[in-house]
Amino acid sequence: MSTQPQQPEPVPEGAVTEQEQEQEQGQGQGQERGQDLPAPGTAQARGAVGEGPGPDAAGGPAVAESGEASGEQAAALAELDDRWRRALADLENLRKRHAREVERERAAERASTAAALLPVIDNLELALSHAEADPGSIVEGVKAIRDQAVNTLAQLGYERRGERGVPFDPARHEVVGVVEDPEAEPGTVVQVLRPGYGDPGNQLRPVAVAVAKRE
């Protein structure tokens, strides 16, 4: 028997050898594994190799901006509080000034009214001084003083009112009695018991009257 080694059979043209098949399979598996890896330069790639942001990156600019905003809010609140306190002080000063002005006006009105009554008092004293020398003249003196006082009230805006024969007006008259008067229309003023001074809206007192009875 012959002991010469057997020669490998020739490979047909175009056929793929077993070694080439193993190389192609290895390249395919490598490509599949490459598809699972993140692309270089991406966030996943950086995270995979430990290139992510450091521990101080999350609280840097955000904390600084928050501190600045808090400072601005505190300054705005302080300014508003100061303006509010100033407004309260101005309002209190205005209230006090107005109260002083009102009291000053009232004092001036009282002084003006009292000054208008001084001539009346002077004439009363003059009439009393002449009463002993001529008792009959006291009546004329009192009438003159009464007219002077009525004129003073009219100058102050309170004219004397005491007309009779006019229809009853609740804004001007105060009924203190009812009488029968066949010659008067029912509801008309037939008697003035106390004169009034002033008009509705500016009246010291109404006219006290008696009116005719309605049938």
Secondary structure in CASP SS format (residue, H / E / C, confidence):
PFRMAT SS
TARGET T0000
AUTHOR 0000-0000-0000
METHOD secondary structure of the structure
MODEL  1
M C 1.00
S C 1.00
T C 1.00
Q C 1.00
P C 1.00
Q C 1.00
Q C 1.00
P C 1.00
E C 1.00
P C 1.00
V C 1.00
P C 1.00
E C 1.00
G C 1.00
A C 1.00
V C 1.00
T C 1.00
E H 1.00
Q H 1.00
E H 1.00
Q H 1.00
E H 1.00
Q H 1.00
E H 1.00
Q H 1.00
G H 1.00
Q H 1.00
G H 1.00
Q H 1.00
G H 1.00
Q H 1.00
E H 1.00
R H 1.00
G H 1.00
Q H 1.00
D H 1.00
L C 1.00
P C 1.00
A C 1.00
P C 1.00
G C 1.00
T C 1.00
A H 1.00
Q H 1.00
A H 1.00
R H 1.00
G H 1.00
A H 1.00
V C 1.00
G C 1.00
E C 1.00
G C 1.00
P C 1.00
G C 1.00
P C 1.00
D C 1.00
A C 1.00
A C 1.00
G C 1.00
G C 1.00
P H 1.00
A H 1.00
V H 1.00
A H 1.00
E H 1.00
S H 1.00
G H 1.00
E H 1.00
A H 1.00
S H 1.00
G H 1.00
E H 1.00
Q H 1.00
A H 1.00
A H 1.00
A H 1.00
L H 1.00
A H 1.00
E H 1.00
L H 1.00
D H 1.00
D H 1.00
R H 1.00
W H 1.00
R H 1.00
R H 1.00
A H 1.00
L H 1.00
A H 1.00
D H 1.00
L H 1.00
E H 1.00
N H 1.00
L H 1.00
R H 1.00
K H 1.00
R H 1.00
H H 1.00
A H 1.00
R H 1.00
E H 1.00
V H 1.00
E H 1.00
R H 1.00
E H 1.00
R H 1.00
A H 1.00
A H 1.00
E H 1.00
R H 1.00
A H 1.00
S H 1.00
T H 1.00
A H 1.00
A H 1.00
A H 1.00
L H 1.00
L H 1.00
P H 1.00
V H 1.00
I H 1.00
D H 1.00
N H 1.00
L H 1.00
E H 1.00
L H 1.00
A H 1.00
L H 1.00
S H 1.00
H H 1.00
A H 1.00
E C 1.00
A C 1.00
D C 1.00
P C 1.00
G C 1.00
S H 1.00
I H 1.00
V H 1.00
E H 1.00
G H 1.00
V H 1.00
K H 1.00
A H 1.00
I H 1.00
R H 1.00
D H 1.00
Q H 1.00
A H 1.00
V H 1.00
N H 1.00
T H 1.00
L H 1.00
A H 1.00
Q H 1.00
L C 1.00
G C 1.00
Y C 1.00
E C 1.00
R E 1.00
R E 1.00
G C 1.00
E C 1.00
R C 1.00
G C 1.00
V C 1.00
P E 1.00
F C 1.00
D C 1.00
P C 1.00
A C 1.00
R C 1.00
H E 1.00
E E 1.00
V E 1.00
V E 1.00
G E 1.00
V E 1.00
V E 1.00
E C 1.00
D C 1.00
P C 1.00
E C 1.00
A C 1.00
E C 1.00
P C 1.00
G C 1.00
T E 1.00
V E 1.00
V E 1.00
Q E 1.00
V E 1.00
L E 1.00
R E 1.00
P C 1.00
G E 1.00
Y E 1.00
G E 1.00
D E 1.00
P C 1.00
G C 1.00
N E 1.00
Q E 1.00
L E 1.00
R E 1.00
P C 1.00
V E 1.00
A E 1.00
V E 1.00
A E 1.00
V E 1.00
A E 1.00
K C 1.00
R C 1.00
E C 1.00
END
